[in-house]
Amino acid sequence: MQTIQWSADYSVGDDEIDRQHRQLIAVINRLGQLLSGGVDADGATPQQIFDMLADYVTSHFAYEEQRMIDAGYPLDKVEAHRGEHRRILKSLQRFEMQLEDGDDAALEELMPFLYGDWLTNHICAVDSDYADTLAAARKPG
């Protein structure tokens, strides 16, 4: 299974959000390794890693939304971004239910969703939209 390496393409120019994105990538890679037959260094199960991912994503999204508001990102765009976050969380909840039901097909769909929809589409496209607002908010004066 592929692993994702952090690159500048994923940066939104905010140190804390970038740190959180790096952590999310690490957890996704850890889950991918387990699902492809690898062993977790801490002995965690795929379900435990998935739960960790879901919890972290929820707190990350809340932080990111507040950061956008604090930086003066237009509220209509914050709401649209929140909608995108809700869509991703809903998909994660669907995967969680499928995994709990023993649906092996969900495992085959999960990693492409995380690598493609969440990482490529959301971080690289949707999140990058607010980068200029965050950069402007950091400038003195």
N, C-alpha and C positions, 0 to 999 in steps of 0.2 A: 504494500500500500504506500502511496506517495506520502511524503512529509513536506511540510511547508517551512521554509526558512524566512525569517523576517527580512524585509528589504525596505528601502526608502520609499518604494511604491505604496507601501501600506501606511506610511506616516501621515498623520493629520496635522503635524506640527505642534502638538500639545504633548509635553513630556508625560503627564500622567495618563492621558488617554492612550498614547502610544505604548506605555508600559503595560497597561491593561490589555491592549490588543496583543502584545507579545505573550502575555500570560495565557490569553485565550488560545492563541496559536499553539502554545506548548501543551495545553490540555487537549486540544483537538488532535495534535500529533500523538499524544500518549494514548488516546482512545483509538486512533487509527492503528497504532502498533498492536494493541490488544486484539482488535477485531481481525487483524490479518494473521493471528496466531502467535504473536509475540507474548512476552511475559513482562508484566509491570514490575519495576524495581521495588515498589513498595507492597507488592502483592495484591493490589486493588483489582477488583472485578470490573468488567466493562460497565455494569450498572452503576457501580460506585463512581467511576470516572464520569459517566454521563450525568449523574446527579451533581457532581462537583461542577461540571460544565454549566448545567442549567442554573445552578445557584449563582455562579460567577457571572454568567451572562445577564441575569436579572439585576444584580447590583451594578454591573458595568453600564447597562442601559440607563438606569436611574442616574448614575453619576454623569454620564454623557449628556443626558437631557438637561440636567441642572447646569452643567457647564455651558451649554449652548445658551440657556436663558441668561445666565450671569454675564456672558460675553456680549449680549445684545443681539443675538441671532433673531431674525423676525419670528414672531410667535406663530404665524401661520406655517412657517417652515418647520418650527419645532414640533407643531402638531402633526404635520405630515411625516416627520421623522419618527415621532412616537408611534404613528400608525404602522410604519415599517417595523419598528421594534416589536409591536404587538403581533404582527404577522409572523415574525421569526419565532417569538415565544410560543405562539399557537402551534407552529410546526414542530417545535421541540416537544411540546406537550403531546402532540399526536405521536411522534416517534417514541416517547416514553411509554405511552399506553400500548403501542404495538410491541415494544420490547418486553413489557411486563406480560403481555399475552403470548409471548414466545414466537412472535411473527419474525421469522428469519429474513423475509424480504425487506423488512424495515432496516436491517443491518446493511443491506446492499444499497439502500437509498440514503442512509444517514450520512455517510462520509461525503458522497458527491454534493449533498445539500450543504454540509458544513464548509467544504472546500470551495464549492462553486457559488451557491446562493449567498451564504453569509460572508465568506472571506472576499471573494472576487467582486461580487455585486455590491454587498453592503459596505464593507470597509473601503474598497478601492473607488467606488463610484458614489454611493450615498453619503458616507461619512466625509469624503473629501470636499463635499459641497460646503460644509461649514468651516473648513480650515482657514479661509481668509478672515472670517469674522473672529475666530479665536486669535489669529495672529494680530489683528488690529487691536483687540482688547488687551493684548500684552504690551503694546507699545506705550511708553510713557507719554503723558500729556495728551 
